[in-house]
Amino acid sequence: MNIELLRELTEAHGCPGQEDAIREIVKRELGGLCDLRTDFMGSVIAFKPANANHSTGRKLMLAAHMDEIGFRVKHVGDKGFLRIAPVGGWDPRQMASQRVVVHSESSGLKGVLMQSTKPKHMLGPGEHAKEMTIDDYFIDLGLTGEKAKELVQIGDGVTMDRTFQQMGDLCTCKAMDDRVAVFVMIEALKATKQHAVDVYAVATVQEEIGLRGAAASGWSVQPDVCVALDITLANDIPGLPDELSVTKLGEGTAIKVMDSSLICHPKVVSHFRALAKQHNIKHQMELLPMGGTDAGGVQRLHGGIPAFTLSIPCRYVHTVNETVHQGDVQASIDLLARYIEDCHNGDYSYD
């Protein structure tokens, strides 16, 4: 597995609407393999035609989003402290005492994300119990108010500043959601051999704020079937009962049945499950009670499109320590590649 590419993707910065750095990596990796174009929202659409003399004329859309949850600057104070608005689903409990990058027009400014609260030494009785909100946080750039106002504009993006780390068979970083899926899409396209469908591999934008890029590119591509690639919860940690795990690390790629954005097309689910068994690819079934994927943004277009999500199990989702198992990532690559090769055999009609 190309760990260095996964490292590069996850360490790159790109909150919704500012996916430029990731877009360049995708274009570099797929430029020699596909015809590329970028739509007006910023999604990269990589076209890989069916092999000569084998084309069925069917179109398969793959979708993996480039954006990560982040923030935008909403206020620059007279003392140089910044206030922020969330862009994506942050849990305030996971934001405390983090290092961040403010993406100003001129450069990336390093800062710390801190809470507007007394230090522990000064807390009185009952003050420990206060529940923090995003509005309780500020960013300290170490700048005077005058300098901060010179360098930072309202609307500048903010992302967490964390590096990639391997831990045994696991890999952790910020933005595994969804860069590991972008990685799976890239590597599966490279591993695919003969295929009889035209493949449109889309690195989408603005998924974290409403599946927006996928809906726009899905309308443009008008696929016959859509497969989204995303992470899913692996709640296999101490303190949670087994029935809440959703998936488990090391148990293989996850074949989604449903989430809160879609019920996956049952015939596509069966197709993926049959291929996993046929090729002895480790897999598990997934039902996610809350959360959506790009497939939900494409499913209802053009009178209805068969849609499905292949998921990579991930611990600590929407934190700076999103963690995946290398075996699950490779299983996801293998199953996606086999599906691209066999997609033309799928009959997803209800007639």
DRENTORDREN-280744 format. One line per 10 residues: number of its first residue (from 1); their letters; for each residue x, y, z of C-alpha. Coordinates in steps of 0.05 Angstrom, whole numbers, padded with zeros to 5 digits, m for minus. Layout:
BEGIN
NUM	A	X/Y/Z | ...
//
This chain:
BEGIN
1	MNIELLRELT	00000/00000/00000 | 00026/00069/m00018 | 00031/00097/00052 | 00066/00160/00029 | 00007/00179/m00016 | m00041/00168/00042 | 00004/00211/00086 | 00005/00267/00034 | m00071/00266/00025 | m00088/00266/00099
11	EAHGCPGQED	m00037/00319/00119 | m00060/00366/00063 | m00109/00420/00083 | m00176/00435/00052 | m00241/00453/00088 | m00305/00457/00047 | m00298/00505/m00011 | m00222/00508/m00005 | m00201/00439/m00031 | m00146/00466/m00077
21	AIREIVKREL	m00087/00428/m00047 | m00122/00361/m00051 | m00147/00375/m00121 | m00075/00382/m00145 | m00056/00315/m00114 | m00114/00281/m00148 | m00098/00312/m00215 | m00025/00291/m00209 | m00043/00219/m00191 | m00097/00208/m00244
31	GGLCDLRTDF	m00072/00254/m00299 | m00035/00199/m00336 | m00091/00149/m00329 | m00154/00190/m00342 | m00179/00250/m00379 | m00190/00305/m00328 | m00235/00364/m00321 | m00255/00408/m00262 | m00326/00433/m00255 | m00346/00502/m00231
41	MGSVIAFKPA	m00355/00479/m00160 | m00284/00451/m00159 | m00296/00376/m00163 | m00246/00337/m00206 | m00280/00290/m00256 | m00231/00237/m00282 | m00257/00199/m00342 | m00230/00129/m00357 | m00265/00099/m00418 | m00283/00026/m00425
51	NANHSTGRKL	m00231/m00017/m00458 | m00236/m00018/m00534 | m00285/m00069/m00563 | m00314/m00083/m00495 | m00356/m00021/m00482 | m00428/m00029/m00459 | m00442/00045/m00461 | m00459/00045/m00386 | m00430/00099/m00341 | m00404/00085/m00271
61	MLAAHMDEIG	m00393/00144/m00225 | m00346/00138/m00166 | m00348/00194/m00114 | m00300/00209/m00057 | m00299/00277/m00024 | m00237/00320/m00017 | m00260/00367/00038 | m00250/00360/00113 | m00289/00391/00169 | m00259/00458/00189
71	FRVKHVGDKG	m00278/00530/00205 | m00282/00599/00175 | m00259/00662/00210 | m00319/00705/00229 | m00286/00758/00272 | m00217/00788/00283 | m00213/00822/00351 | m00175/00885/00370 | m00127/00842/00411 | m00113/00795/00353
81	FLRIAPVGGW	m00157/00737/00375 | m00201/00703/00322 | m00271/00677/00329 | m00294/00621/00284 | m00355/00590/00251 | m00357/00514/00240 | m00357/00485/00170 | m00379/00414/00182 | m00400/00373/00241 | m00354/00390/00299
91	DPRQMASQRV	m00363/00362/00369 | m00339/00418/00415 | m00312/00366/00464 | m00261/00346/00411 | m00235/00416/00396 | m00199/00433/00461 | m00126/00456/00460 | m00113/00439/00387 | m00063/00470/00339 | m00092/00499/00276
101	VVHSESSGLK	m00073/00532/00210 | m00109/00595/00187 | m00107/00596/00111 | m00098/00670/00096 | m00088/00697/00026 | m00013/00703/00035 | 00005/00641/00075 | m00016/00590/00127 | m00014/00621/00196 | m00001/00575/00255
111	GVLMQSTKPK	m00043/00583/00316 | m00075/00549/00376 | m00149/00536/00387 | m00167/00551/00459 | m00228/00559/00504 | m00252/00624/00534 | m00251/00597/00605 | m00212/00604/00670 | m00152/00558/00679 | m00163/00499/00725
121	HMLGPGEHAK	m00127/00535/00782 | m00182/00588/00785 | m00245/00548/00775 | m00296/00554/00831 | m00347/00503/00855 | m00393/00480/00799 | m00353/00514/00744 | m00323/00448/00720 | m00391/00425/00696 | m00401/00478/00642
131	EMTIDDYFID	m00413/00447/00574 | m00370/00481/00521 | m00398/00506/00455 | m00362/00527/00391 | m00374/00600/00409 | m00331/00589/00471 | m00269/00578/00428 | m00220/00628/00398 | m00155/00624/00359 | m00090/00656/00384
141	LGLTGEKAKE	m00041/00670/00328 | 00009/00706/00373 | m00004/00770/00334 | m00025/00840/00354 | m00094/00862/00335 | m00066/00908/00281 | m00023/00852/00250 | m00079/00801/00254 | m00127/00848/00218 | m00074/00860/00165
151	LVQIGDGVTM	m00062/00785/00152 | m00130/00753/00165 | m00195/00765/00128 | m00266/00747/00148 | m00280/00680/00114 | m00209/00653/00115 | m00209/00578/00125 | m00183/00542/00187 | m00161/00469/00192 | m00130/00427/00246
161	DRTFQQMGDL	m00055/00419/00245 | m00037/00346/00255 | 00012/00298/00222 | 00003/00227/00198 | 00024/00170/00244 | 00029/00094/00238 | 00012/00052/00299 | 00022/m00022/00285 | m00028/m00040/00230 | m00065/00026/00240
171	CTCKAMDDRV	m00057/00094/00209 | m00081/00158/00242 | m00086/00231/00221 | m00136/00287/00215 | m00178/00284/00152 | m00180/00209/00141 | m00252/00230/00128 | m00250/00228/00070 | m00179/00228/00043 | m00171/00153/00056
181	AVFVMIEALK	m00230/00144/00007 | m00197/00189/m00044 | m00137/00145/m00036 | m00179/00082/m00046 | m00209/00111/m00109 | m00142/00129/m00138 | m00109/00062/m00122 | m00169/00021/m00146 | m00168/00057/m00213 | m00094/00041/m00219
191	ATKQHAVDVY	m00107/m00032/m00201 | m00166/m00042/m00249 | m00153/m00083/m00311 | m00205/m00095/m00365 | m00272/m00059/m00355 | m00332/m00052/m00400 | m00363/00011/m00368 | m00341/00083/m00375 | m00314/00104/m00307 | m00323/00175/m00280
201	AVATVQEEIG	m00282/00180/m00217 | m00302/00244/m00182 | m00263/00276/m00125 | m00320/00318/m00098 | m00323/00382/m00058 | m00367/00407/m00001 | m00392/00340/00022 | m00386/00358/00095 | m00438/00414/00088 | m00491/00377/00049
211	LRGAAASGWS	m00465/00331/m00006 | m00463/00391/m00052 | m00407/00375/m00100 | m00432/00304/m00113 | m00502/00328/m00130 | m00473/00378/m00180 | m00425/00329/m00213 | m00477/00273/m00212 | m00525/00318/m00250 | m00469/00331/m00301
221	VQPDVCVALD	m00445/00258/m00309 | m00515/00226/m00309 | m00488/00158/m00289 | m00523/00091/m00295 | m00498/00073/m00225 | m00462/00111/m00171 | m00413/00084/m00118 | m00392/00132/m00064 | m00331/00119/m00022 | m00328/00143/00049
231	ITLANDIPGL	m00309/00125/00120 | m00358/00097/00170 | m00358/00092/00246 | m00317/00039/00280 | m00340/00045/00352 | m00301/m00016/00374 | m00271/00019/00434 | m00275/00012/00510 | m00339/00036/00543 | m00387/00023/00485
241	PDELSVTKLG	m00429/m00040/00477 | m00417/m00085/00418 | m00485/m00068/00387 | m00462/00004/00377 | m00397/m00013/00341 | m00427/m00005/00270 | m00362/m00034/00243 | m00296/m00060/00272 | m00225/m00046/00251 | m00189/m00104/00219
251	EGTAIKVMDS	m00254/m00139/00197 | m00249/m00115/00125 | m00283/m00065/00080 | m00355/m00046/00097 | m00413/m00059/00050 | m00465/m00007/00068 | m00538/m00024/00073 | m00563/00045/00093 | m00547/00110/00128 | m00589/00173/00141
261	SLICHPKVVS	m00578/00199/00069 | m00597/00136/00030 | m00619/00064/00029 | m00567/00032/m00016 | m00596/m00002/m00078 | m00606/m00074/m00054 | m00583/m00104/m00120 | m00518/m00064/m00118 | m00508/m00086/m00045 | m00517/m00159/m00068
271	HFRALAKQHN	m00469/m00149/m00126 | m00414/m00123/m00080 | m00426/m00178/m00029 | m00422/m00232/m00083 | m00357/m00204/m00110 | m00327/m00200/m00040 | m00343/m00274/m00029 | m00321/m00294/m00099 | m00252/m00261/m00091 | m00245/m00277/m00017
281	IKHQMELLPM	m00241/m00204/00003 | m00252/m00192/00077 | m00315/m00152/00088 | m00369/m00134/00138 | m00439/m00107/00131 | m00454/m00036/00154 | m00516/00000/00177 | m00502/00072/00199 | m00558/00103/00239 | m00536/00176/00228
291	GGTDAGGVQR	m00491/00208/00176 | m00493/00212/00100 | m00449/00202/00039 | m00443/00228/m00032 | m00487/00171/m00056 | m00545/00204/m00022 | m00532/00267/m00062 | m00534/00229/m00128 | m00588/00177/m00116 | m00649/00221/m00130
301	LHGGIPAFTL	m00623/00255/m00193 | m00652/00244/m00263 | m00710/00202/m00239 | m00669/00158/m00194 | m00599/00127/m00200 | m00577/00061/m00168 | m00531/00085/m00113 | m00487/00051/m00061 | m00431/00067/m00012 | m00368/00026/00001
311	SIPCRYVHTV	m00341/00046/00069 | m00274/00044/00104 | m00282/00032/00179 | m00253/00089/00220 | m00245/00102/00294 | m00252/00171/00326 | m00289/00203/00267 | m00291/00279/00264 | m00231/00286/00310 | m00158/00299/00296
321	NETVHQGDVQ	m00142/00225/00308 | m00184/00191/00254 | m00156/00120/00251 | m00161/00064/00199 | m00133/m00006/00191 | m00087/m00018/00132 | m00120/m00085/00118 | m00189/m00053/00113 | m00162/00000/00066 | m00130/m00053/00020
331	ASIDLLARYI	m00194/m00094/00021 | m00232/m00032/m00001 | m00184/m00021/m00058 | m00188/m00094/m00080 | m00264/m00097/m00078 | m00274/m00032/m00114 | m00226/m00053/m00169 | m00262/m00119/m00178 | m00329/m00083/m00181 | m00305/m00035/m00235
341	EDCHNGDYSY	m00284/m00096/m00276 | m00351/m00130/m00264 | m00399/m00071/m00262 | m00426/m00086/m00332 | m00456/m00151/m00306 | m00501/m00116/m00256 | m00576/m00114/m00270 | m00605/m00063/m00223 | m00674/m00055/m00254 | m00739/m00074/m00220
351	D	m00773/m00097/m00285
//
